[in-house]
């Protein structure tokens, strides 16, 4: 009987302390379900960053979800350990990212919102060409590092552009990459990409002549990595041609 009471007290203490920790986390950017440990992180939208084109928005959201969610989960994990939150250690936090809503504006009429466009996955027959393009673009040394990254998904098609990205497990904020390949001819064509490390964003122009010629979705990713609030702003360095 005493054992049951002791166990019940310990469980109640663990859950109670977890709820208090969750309440400390919650603010205007975070909402946390203390039972499931699913946290909703509200970040600025592409529109708030001045990005309006469909490809730019897709690139912005891609980078934000690819980097923001794993980095937020890592920070929450550190937070749980700092405050000895046993519940959160046993049931790790999972983060969903949504757009931070701007303050409501009163208007005479309300326009219906559009459903965000869903981009199809890269077709299986393109995967080998994407890998070949990655190795050609970044070169042997950088590609060896990228090959250790987790892509998180199979990539997506944005019109004739195939987009692939990945990041280093548990360190997405400082080690991530994206590359795009043009399939307008039915085969892999022009390619370009970027890789972010602790100190800078390195852009491989690849088959493009200048940064202004890069596909909008890649330009949006570079802007997010270099000037976005998450991670911290980093300088951009351009590499002409392809890697060695």
Secondary structure, DSSP 4 states (H G I P E B T S, - for coil): -HHHHHHHHHHHHHHHHHHHHHHHH-SSSEEEETTTTEEEEEE--TGGGT--SHHHHHHHHHHIIIIIHHHHHHHHHHHHHHTT-HHHHHS--EEEEEEPPPPP---SS-PPPPPPPPPPBPPGGGHHHHHHHHHHHHHHHHHHHHTTSB-SS--EEETTEEEEEEE-TT-TTTSEEEEEEE-TTSS---EEEEEE-SSEEEEE-TT-SSGGGS-HHHHHHHHHHHHSSSS---EEEEE-S---
